């Protein structure tokens, strides 16, 4: 009987009207990519709400509660009725705002939080996270293999059409070099940028190909300058990231490159590169004066402080790199490429099913 009831529950239709969705966008591009990716994949009516924050955001979410006290109203989109059926958010600063929206809706709005919770998981209807944060399983927690992303065949095809003619004069194979930067506690200094650029240039020269290089929002200006010099001796196309750049070839690189080199500081960039199914080499970041090796040791925080949101769930990027390599989805830079890439996990499909389950008609 229990099995039959569970089957009936899964087969119940969604509500007659498609739920309305607000996508809360903050200041971290990686978070925004995941939020947008899930919203686009749902296919429901979505509205982006970009938020800017004041000095109140330095307070812990446990103390901010359900409020928009940390929101800078002058630099943020207006939050007013009609309230949405669903809010999708990521990052520490957006969580109190999402809870405030739910309170203003009379408790009707569902909350989906992506990535590190930064708060008790019980505050949300669903937390979609990944193993590097060490979030324990709960009925409202989905632990995916990798972050969500917006790398779709349609987006890649459009980018390829827009950029193919401009990149075509470069000799193949094309190696995309995707460069991040420092992120606590990892370092990325001029020597790191130079070593990475020179290693990538040697690889391109040995294969008689070209580099499609791009920096990111995290890349320091000095690193971009050093990188430009380091790859100057091989055919290349270099995009130096800037928020006001009229065109960004990032998705074109993903669509057209034959292989990738990605710095291991960005889980989002590694995930997006491996989603193409083509060879990906990881250039691990440095922790202090040494490379991040397999399973860098760290002392876990006291669990009840994490559960209360007073201490964030730890982030272990080294462990994420290890899993990509162990599953054949990537390899260490300088080591042999896998004979074939492992298939990408069905993370988005699982996330979509869990979100839609929140809106199954109970009647």
N, C-alpha and C positions, 0 to 999 in steps of 0.2 A: 504493500500500500504506500509506504513512504517513497519508494522509487517511482511509482506511478504519479504521485502528487508532485514530485520534483520535476518529472518530465512535463507535466501539464504546466507547471509554473514557467519553465523555459520557453514553452510554446505560446504563452500569452502574448497578445500583440502589444505594441507600444501604444501610448496615448494617441487619440485620433489626430490631434494637432501636433506638429513637430515642436519640440521644446525650443525655446529661445535661449541663446547662449551669449554670455559676456566673456571675452578673453581679456584677462587682466595682464597688461604688458608693463614690465618694469625696465630696469636699466641694464640687465644682463642679456646679451643677444642669445646665448645658449638656452636660457630659460624661455625666452620669447619664441624661439624656434620650436621648442617642444609644445608650448601652449598652442601656437598657430597650427602645428602639424596635427594635433589631436582635433582641434576645431574644424579644420578643413576636411579631415577624414570622416568626421561624424556626418557632415553634409547638412547640418541643421542651420537655421538662420543665426549668424554670428555677428556680433558687434565688438570691435576692438576698443578697449578702454586703456589708454596709455596713462600711467601714473608717474608723477614726480613726488619726491619726498623731502620733508624738512628735517630738522635736527632731532625730532622725536623718534625717528626711526632707529636711533642707537639704543633705545630701550628694548628689553626682551619682550617677545610677543605675549608671554604670560602676563606681563604688567599692562601692556597696551589693550589686551582683551579684544572685544569686538568693537573696533573703532576705526575712524579715519583720521585720528589725531595726527598721525605722522604724514598725512598727505598734504602736499603743497597745492592748494586749489588753483593758484594762478598758472601753474604749469601742467595741470592734469585735466583729463577729460571730465566732463560733468557726470556725476552719478546721481540719477534721479529716476522716479518711476516712469514707465512701467518696469518693475523689477524682473530680471530674467528668471527662467526656470533653472538654469544651470550657470555656475561660474567655474571657469577653469583658470587656475593660477599656478605659479611656481615662484620659489624664492621666499626668503624670510619676510620681506617688507609687505608683500601682497596678502599674506595670510590674515592679519587683523582686518583688512579692508573687505576681504571676501566674507568674513564672519559678520561684519557690519551690514553688508548687503543682505545676507540671509536674515539677520534680525529685522531689518527694515521691511523685508518681504513677509514678515509674520512667520518665519520659519519655513516658508514654502520652497525657497531656492536651495538647490542641491549644490554642494561644494566638492570639486575634484581638485586635488593638489598633486602636482607632479614633482618628482625628485626628492630632495631632502625635506622632511616635514617642517623642521624648525619650531615645532610645537607638538603637543600631545596629538597622536593620530586620531583620537576620538573626537577631535574638533571637526573632522571632515567626513563626508559621506564615503569618499574613496580617496586613497593615497596610492598613486602609481609611482613606484620607485624602482631602484636597481640595487644589486647586491653590494656595491661599494660603500653604501651608506649604512649597512648593518641594521636596517630597520627590521624588527622582529615581525613575523607573520601575525596578522590579526584578520578577522573576517572582512574588514574594510580596507585591507592592504593587498595590493597586487605587486608582486616582485617580478619584474621583467628582467630579461637577460641584458638589455641595453636600453639607453634612453630612446624616447620617441623622436622622430625627425620628420622632415617634410620633403625628403628625397623621393619623388614619385616619378614614374616613367614619363608622365605628361610634362612635368617641370623640366626634366632633363632633356627631353626632345625639343622643347621650345628654346632652351638655352643653347643647345647644339646648333640649331638653325641660325640663331643670332650671331654666333661666334665662329662657326666653322671656317668661313671664308677668310676671316682675319688671322686665324691661327694656321691655316693650311700651308703657308710658305715654310713653316718650321719643319725640319726633318723629323721623321718618326723613328723610333717610338717616342711618345710624349709621356714624360714623367711629371706628374703634378706634385709640387712641393708645397705643402700646406703648413704654415708656420703660425704657432701661437705665441706664448710669452710667459712671463713669470706669473705664478699664482701660488699663494701661500700653501705649503712651505717650499715650493720649487723655484729654482733660479733660472734666469735666461739672460746672460750677460753678453757683451760683445764677442768674447771668445767662443761662447756657445753658438752664436749666430754665424760666426766665421767658419767654425768647424763643420756645422751643418751644411752651409752653403757649399763649402769645398767638397764635402763628401758627396753631396747630390750632384755637383758638377762633374766629379770623376765618374760617377755612375752613368750620367748622360753621355759623357764622352766615350766611355767604354762600349756603349751600345749604339753609338752613332746617332743619338737622338737629341731631344730638346727638353728643357725644363719649362713647365707652366707653373710659375711660382706666385704665391699670394701670401701676404701677411694678413693679420686679423686685428680686431679691436684691442686685443691684449698685447700686441707686439709693440715694444718701445720704438720710438723714432730712430734711436741710435742703432738698434738691431736691424731695422729695415735698410739703413744706409750701409752697414757692414755686409748684409746679405747681398745687396745689389752688387757690391764690388766682388764678392766671392764667386758669384755665378756669371760674371761678365765675360769669361772666356769661352762659354758654350752658347749655342743658340738658345734663346729663352724668350718668354713673355712674362713680365713681372707686373703684378698689380699690387700697389701699396695701398692698403686699406685706409679709407677715410670715410667718415659718416656721411659726408656730402658728395661723395663720388657719384657722378651721373649714371655710371654703369659698373657693375661688379661681375667679373667672369667666373665667380666661384662655382656656380652650378654648371657652367659650361666646362670647367675643368673636370668636375665630377662626371659629366656626360661623355667627354671626349678623351680623357687621359687613358693610356694603356696600363699604367700602374701609378702608385701613390707612395709618397713619403709624408708622414704626418707626425708632428711633434706630439709627444705623449702627455702634454699638460691639459689637452682638451678632449674630454670624453665625447662631446658632441661631434667634433670634427672627425675623430676616429670612427665613431658610429656611422657617420654619413659616408665616409670613404669606403668602409667595409660593406655598406648597403649596396654598392655598385656591383659587388661580386668579383671585382678585379683585384690583383695583388696589392697588398698594403704593407708597407714597411713602417714600423714605429721607431721614432727617435726619442728615446726616453729622456725625460727631464732630469735635472740634478736636484738632489736634496742636500743642501749645504755644499760640501766639497766632494760628494760621491754620487754616482748614478743610483737611480731608484732600481734596485734589483727585485727579484721575485719576492713578493710578500714582505715588504719593508716592515720591520717590527714597530709597533706602537702600543702605547698603554691605553686600553679602552676607558672611556669616562664611566663614572658610576651610573648604572642603568636608570635608577629612579630620577636622577637629574635630567637625563636625556628624555625620559618619558614625560616629564613636566615641561620640557621645552627650555629649561634653563641652560642646558649644554647641548650644542648641536650634535646630531648624529655624525660620527667621523666619516671622512671621505678618503677612501683608499684607491687613488688612481693607479698605483702600481699593481694592485690586485686586478683591476679592470684590464690593464695591459696584459697581465698574465693569462687571463681567461681568453682574450682574443687570440693570443698566440697558441694556447693549449688546445683550442677548438679549431685551429687551422684557418681562422678568419684573418690573421695577420702574422707577420714575422718580424723579428728584430732587424733593424737596418744593418746591412752588412752580412746577414746570414742568408742561406739559400731560400728562395721563394718556395712556398708549397706548390705541389704539382697542380692542385686545383683548389679553389677557394671553397670553404664550407658554406652551406646555404645560410642565409640570414634568418634569425629567429622570427617567429610570427608575433612579435611584441605588439604591433599596432592592432592586429586582429583581436588579441586578448584584451587590450585596453578598450577597444570599441565595444566589445561584448559586455564588459563590466560596467561601462558607462550607460549603455542602453538598458541594462538590467535595472538601473536605478529608476527607470521610467516605465517599467512594465506595468500595465494596467492591473491594479489589484482587484478590480471588480469582475 
